[in-house]
Amino acid sequence: MITITRIYSDENGESHFEDFEVPLHNNGIIGFLSDEKTVKSIVFREVSPSYDYDFHTAPDRQYIILLDGGVEIETSLGEKRSFTTGSILLVEDTTGKGHKTKNLEPKLRKSIFVKL
């Protein structure tokens, strides 16, 4: 299983976290694989060491994969979680009050956005 944290908006526009697991299937020597997911595009990103982005919504439904460095994300209700290198997020709060994001460390941070 691979654990992913989802960020989404409820009917009142408040953002929340929800963890879910993606099942993996044994494919022999090549390892364990999930079912295929259809995606729209992929974007590579690098942000400055001082990255601290106030409340915003996601531009698209997308997976975000943290390649190096971590982030702290805060929901509109004030819940905060830290995510480290290798974390996978499913960001779906494209409407509502959004979330805040800031670097955990003062260094360049790279990530990949996989748009759905």
N, C-alpha and C positions, 0 to 999 in steps of 0.2 A: 504494500500500500504506500501511496505517497499522500502526505497531508498538505492541503492547500487551505489558506485562509481567504475567505470571501469578504469583501466590503460591499455593502449594499444599502439602499435607501428603503425605508418602510413607507407606508401610505401617508404618513405625516411629514415626509421629507427628512427624517432623522437617519443618520448613518449608523451602521452596526457592523460588528465582526461575526463571522460564523465559520467554524472549521469543518472541513469535510475531507473524506478520503477517496482517492481514486484507486480502484482495484487494479492489480497487475496480474498478468497471466504468464505462466511459464512457457517460454519459447525456446527451451533447450539451451544450447551453447551460447546463443546471442543474449540470453538474459530474460528478464521479466519485463513485459511491455503492457501498456494500457491499450484500451481500444483507441482507434484513431479519432481525432477531433478535426473538424473542418475549421480553417482559419482564413482571415481576410488578408492580413499582411503582417510583417514583422518590422520593428523599428529598434535600432540600437541607440543607446543613450548614455551620455556622460554628464554628470552635474558637478558643479563647483564644490569645494570643501565647505563653504558656508551655506549650502542649500538649506533653506527653511521657508517652505511654501505655505502660506496661510490657507484658510478654507477654500476649497475648490472641488468641483465635481470632475469625474473622469471624462475625457473627451469621447471615449468609446468603451464598450465592454471589452476588457482585455486582461490577459494574464501578464503579470510583471514578475520577472525572474531576476533576483538580485545576484549579480556576478561577483561583486566585491564590496565590502563595507555594508553597513546596516542602516536602517531607518527606524524612526519612531513615527507611528501614525496615530492620530487622535481623531475619534469620531465626533460628530456634532453633539453628542451627549457627554463628552468629556472622557470617555474610556480611551486609554492609551495602551498600545502594544509595541514592543520592539521586535524587529525582524532582522536576521543576520544573513550573511552570505549564504547563498543557496536556497533561501526562502522563495516560495512561489505564492503569489497573491492573485486572486481573481477579483478584479476591481469592476464593480457594476453600479456604483452610485453615480450614474450619468445625469441624474436629476436630484433635486432636494438641496440640503444644506452642505453636503460634501464632507471632506475630511482635510486635516492638516498633515503635512509630511515634512520631516527634517532629518538630516544626516545625524547618525550617532557619533561619527568620528569626523574630525576636521581634515578630510582627504577627499580627492576625487572619487566618485562612486560611479560604477558602470552597471547598467541593467539592460534587459531586453523586454520590449513590449510586444506581445503577440495579440494582435487585434482580432476580435471574433466577429 
